[in-house]
Amino acid sequence: MILDVVSIFPDYLAPLDLSLIGKARRDGLLDLRVHDLRDFAHDRHHSVDDTPYGGGAGMVMKPQPWAEALAHVVASGADGARPRLVVPGPGGMPFTQAMARELAEEPWLAFACGRYEGIDERVYEHAAQDLGLEVSVVSLGDYVLNGGEVAVLAMVEAVARLLPGVIGNAESLVEESHEDGLLEYPVYTKPASWESGSGVTRAVPPVLLSGDHGAIASWRHQQRLERTAARRPDLLHPSSALTVDDLPVSL
Ligand code: 6GU
């Protein structure tokens, strides 16, 4: 898979040299290229942002450096090849395990990391209409980060670990939280009885030492249900999600 990341802080992506993702790059499974947006800003200060039309707080990323950066990325591919463009942002659609699986099917992804109040809206139109890119604005969750870089670290890790050969034990991919709609059961390892140092001794649930595989499977399933109900009731009752009709004001 080819991955291009455009950012004004390329150093933020340095962790992608480490661990399983770093190994996947060295093994040739991932061709990850990080580009500095300022290389495509040609004024004396390499400026990438300016004040928002209409007023308001903060700065907006200028269209020209983004257009050149995206042209550079597109030109690096074979004739007619186009990356899918992912723009991280708190106003995007939720990034889920299902979306990670979907992105893992793509041969080529490009990530555009915005900072400040965001990227001039015309960049999205240009990417879709002039460059022919499928553009997806994607959010990690309902909170605000300073920029897309940390989100890209999370998304690249979630996608890359699904690629064949990146994770040695492919079985560990199926029994995971969010693969089947329930959270994972609690896990334990040796010793069977552990004194924590505060005078309390804690035992591993006896069923796990019983050798009764049927009993272990039902205990684990029950634990998954209880955990999901306690921590993520929305996963068990997806219809409880708000709709536009629940908004206090109609627009
Ligand atoms: Cl993907 N980007 C930014 N800047 N903030 C976020 C986010 C993404 N997801 C949640 N907050």
Residues whose N, C-alpha, C, O or C-beta is under 5 A from the ligand:
A	BS01	6GU	P88 G89 P90 V138 S139 L140 G141 Y143 V144 L145 N146 G147 G148 A151
